[in-house]
Amino acid sequence: MFCGLLGAGLLFWGAFAPLFRFSLPGLSENLSVSYFTLRNIDLIRYGGTDGILLLVVALLSGVLVLYRKYRMLYIAGIVALGTICSTCVAVYTQLLKLGLAGRLIGSTIELQWGCGLLVLAPMLLFTCAYLATDQPIDE
């Protein structure tokens, strides 16, 4: 139960955490590129519905753990991982559209600490679901 609540909490916190940082030589730090800036990207300010979806999944995961509906945590974890992957693809697609993807080879793309949270949180949800459904039911 603890790992499920921890996973839900990390997922909630990870939606507000910075995911990427771009350092492009020759460009201003405050240059706006479509829905994100080139400085730091997080899901709430720049991801739009992706961040809101992660918040909803985090809150629902917490409720599922409290009501001991552990099998549903598999679905919550899959939705969270899908949202994170779609965000990464959307960022890269935006960079391709702007022609900046080739310039990123000579620059730095730094993964921020929020990426760790957003990878660890669904894994904790999967672990909680697996451990809870693996135990025999006492009658």
C-alpha positions in Angstrom: 0.0 0.0 0.0 2.9 2.3 0.8 4.5 1.9 -2.6 1.2 2.7 -4.3 0.7 5.9 -2.4 4.4 6.8 -2.9 4.0 6.2 -6.7 0.8 8.3 -6.8 2.5 11.1 -4.9 5.6 11.0 -7.1 3.4 11.1 -10.2 1.6 14.1 -8.9 4.9 15.9 -8.0 6.5 14.9 -11.3 3.8 16.8 -13.3 5.2 20.0 -11.9 8.8 19.1 -12.1 11.1 20.2 -14.9 11.7 17.4 -17.5 14.1 18.8 -20.1 16.5 21.7 -20.4 17.8 22.9 -23.7 21.0 24.9 -24.1 21.2 26.1 -27.7 24.2 28.2 -28.6 23.3 31.4 -30.3 19.7 31.5 -29.0 18.2 33.5 -26.2 17.2 31.6 -23.1 13.7 33.1 -23.2 13.0 32.2 -26.8 9.5 30.8 -27.0 8.9 27.8 -29.3 5.3 27.0 -29.8 4.0 25.7 -26.5 7.3 25.4 -24.6 10.4 27.5 -24.0 13.9 26.4 -24.7 15.0 26.7 -21.1 13.0 24.2 -19.0 10.0 22.1 -20.0 7.5 20.8 -17.4 4.1 19.2 -18.1 1.8 21.6 -16.3 3.0 24.9 -17.9 4.0 23.6 -21.3 2.5 20.2 -21.7 -1.1 21.4 -21.4 -3.4 18.4 -21.2 -0.6 15.9 -20.6 0.1 17.5 -17.2 -3.5 17.6 -16.3 -3.9 13.9 -17.3 -1.0 13.0 -15.1 -2.5 14.8 -12.2 -5.9 13.0 -12.7 -4.1 9.7 -13.0 -2.1 10.4 -9.8 -5.2 11.3 -7.8 -7.1 8.3 -9.1 -4.2 6.1 -8.3 -4.2 7.4 -4.7 -7.9 6.7 -4.4 -7.5 3.2 -5.9 -4.8 2.4 -3.4 -6.9 3.6 -0.5 -9.8 1.5 -1.6 -7.5 -1.5 -2.2 -8.4 -1.8 -6.0 -4.8 -2.8 -6.8 -5.4 -4.4 -10.2 -6.6 -1.1 -11.6 -3.1 0.3 -10.9 -1.9 -1.5 -13.9 -4.1 0.7 -16.1 -3.1 3.8 -14.3 0.6 3.0 -14.8 0.1 2.3 -18.5 -1.8 5.6 -19.0 1.0 7.4 -17.1 3.8 5.9 -19.2 1.8 6.5 -22.4 1.4 10.2 -21.5 5.1 10.6 -20.7 6.1 8.9 -24.0 3.7 11.0 -26.0 5.1 14.2 -24.4 8.6 13.2 -25.4 7.5 12.5 -28.9 5.6 15.8 -29.1 8.6 17.8 -27.9 10.9 16.1 -30.5 8.3 16.6 -33.3 8.1 20.3 -32.4 11.8 20.6 -32.7 11.8 18.8 -36.0 9.1 21.2 -37.3 11.2 24.2 -36.3 14.4 22.7 -37.8 16.1 22.7 -34.4 16.6 19.0 -34.1 19.8 19.0 -36.2 21.2 21.9 -34.1 20.6 19.9 -30.9 23.4 17.5 -31.8 26.0 20.2 -31.1 24.1 21.5 -28.1 23.1 20.0 -24.8 19.8 18.4 -23.9 19.8 17.9 -20.2 17.3 15.6 -18.5 16.1 17.2 -15.3 15.2 15.5 -12.1 11.5 15.4 -13.1 12.2 12.6 -15.6 13.4 10.4 -12.8 10.2 11.0 -10.9 8.0 10.3 -13.9 9.8 7.0 -14.7 9.9 5.8 -11.0 6.2 6.6 -10.3 4.6 4.2 -12.8 7.1 1.5 -11.8 6.0 1.9 -8.2 2.4 1.6 -9.3 3.1 -1.6 -11.2 5.1 -2.9 -8.2 2.2 -2.2 -5.8 -0.3 -3.9 -8.2 1.9 -6.9 -8.6 2.7 -7.4 -4.9 -0.9 -6.9 -3.9 -2.3 -9.4 -6.5 0.4 -11.9 -5.9 -0.6 -12.5 -2.3 -3.1 -15.2 -1.6 -6.6 -14.2 -0.4 -7.3 -15.2 3.1 -10.8 -16.4 3.7 
